[in-house]
């Protein structure tokens, strides 16, 4: 969350084994949406940022 704030990131992504969801998280008073994506799905979809 802090790195996302410092870099002004609009999309935060965490690669997982099988979780596929979006959550609103809070860390030290900083709130933001985090998208959890399975690695295999992230590698297959060019429309997901970071691929």
ABEGO torsion letter per residue (X at the ends): XAAAAAAGBABBBBBBAABBBBBBBBBGGBBBBBBBBBAAAAAABAABBGX
